[in-house]
Amino acid sequence: KFKCLSKNTNRRFNKLRFSNSIYALKTDEERNIKSTFFDFKNQNILEKYFGFKYGSKIYLDKLNSFLGGGACNTAVGLKRQGLKVSVNIAINENEGGRWIKEKLRKEKIDLKNIIKVQKESSGFSFIVINDNSESKDHIAFSYRGANKYLKVPKNLKEKWIILSSFTGKNWQKEFKKICLIYKKKKIKIAFNPGSRQIEGGLKKMSNILKLTEIFVVNKEEAGALLVSRYHYNHSLSVREILETLYKNIKALVIVTDGSHGVHLYDGKNFYFQKSKKVKVVDTTGAGDAFLSGFLGSYIKTGNIKKSLLFGVTNGASVVSKIGSQQGLLKK
């Protein structure tokens, strides 16, 4: 049985679709590692921007509403593979919470660990998709709301915890709770850190990293983690990235690289799985789809190659549809 934990969860996504983005390339002199990501190919920072004119009215082509967020996406993905799943999220039942619970109930997700909050509304996000982009780039405007009050349950009976992004100020405190639970029950941890953890760096995550079985980041996040700690002034190969992360984590290290594929290192062998070619409609939830696909397959088979293939297949299915859960594959 799995428990999916995340403060970046249970958001009701409104997806807005409109056009025209502005691109800017920062030089080395303008680099700010804390707020941007490192480009290993040319050691420059590439940022993409949507541009809006002050006072203008933007007309939308389409508007869709879906359930999303790291914990919910991963929970649904694992459940569709036939696994027993519980989700630990925080909601306000009077502010979208009932809608969230109903969506999860339809997927037959265990709801006993949902925390009810009255102080703030349930988390909510606008996802803006650039239809003019071949890769269908998106921007998320996120309101955390009730997610700030998420607490890790003390009486966990699950065999695995899938830990997603914790965005509140007390994320390190919650991680310590997970460490205590681990020592008592020897649960296994799959960790996909969020922006707050990436900004904190490897040192602030060290307690949870020691216990992590599977560690997943994308290439830009991996670069930010390593540059902030080791201050590299040269381009790193994917192999160097994997080896350096493994030295700090001692777990299955997975680095996703978008349409280029996925890399994995287990301390002995390097693995690569190229991405599936599909018509991309919406990239929201692609990482969560890969994680649930890989993890579900790995737990059932223990086969890394088969699990990588199913992970990228699951991700490809999701990006071919609008919404972060519509394309999640069933067993």
C-alpha positions, 0 to 999 in steps of 0.5 A: 500500500502506498501513501502519497504526501505533498503540500503541492496537492489537491489543486483544482486546475483551471487551464487557460490557453492563449498565445505569444510568449517572449524569450530571453537569454541571460548571459553568465554575468546575469546568472542567478542560480537561486531563481533560475536553472542552469543550462548544462549545454552552454552554461547560460541561463535560458528563461521563457516569459509570457508577456502581457500588456498592462490594462489589456483584456486577454480572451481565452480560447478554451477553459478546462477544470481538472483535479491535479497536484503531485500527491493526487496525480501520483495516487491516481496513477498508482491506483490505476495500476491496481495498487492500494493507495492512500492520499494525505492532503489538506482541503477545505470541504466548503471551498472545493474540498467536496469536489476534490474528494468526489474525484478521488472517490471515483478513482477508489483512493483511500481518503482516511488521511485527508485533513480538513481545514477551515482557515483557508480554501482548498489549493487552486491553480491556473495553468496557462498553456502556450498553444503557439509552442511546439512543446506546449509550455505552460505557467502555473499560478498557484494558491496553496491555501489549505495545503499549508496546514498539511501534517504527516500522519503518525500511524502510517501502515503503508509500505511506501511513501511517495514524497512530493513537494512540500511548499510550507515553511515547516517542510523540514519539520515534517521531514523529521517526522517521516524520518521517525516513522521510518525508524519505527516501521522501515517504510520505503521512500520515493522522493520527488523534491519540489522547488522549496527543497531544490532551493534548500539544497542537498544539505537541508534534505540530507536527513530524508535523502539518507532514507530514500529508496528512489530519487527523481528530479528533472535535469534542470533541478539536478543542475540547480542542486549540484551547482548550488553545492559544488559551484561548478564552472564547467558543463557536466555530462548526464553521467557526472550528474547521476554519479554526483547525486548518487554519492549524496543519496545512495539510492536509485537516482533518476534524472528526467530530460523531457522529450530527450528521455530518462536516465537512471543510475543504481550505483553500478549501472547506467540506464537510459530510456528514450521518450515516446514520440507523441503529439504534445497537448499539455505537459502538466503532470508529465513528471508525476505520470512518469513517477507513478508509472515507473514506481508502480511497475518497479514495485511489481516487477523489480525490473528497472528497464521495464519500469523505465519504459512504462514510466515514459509510456505513461508520461507520453500518454498524459501529455497527449491529453489536456489535464494531468490525470486524463491520460494515466494508463491502467494496468 
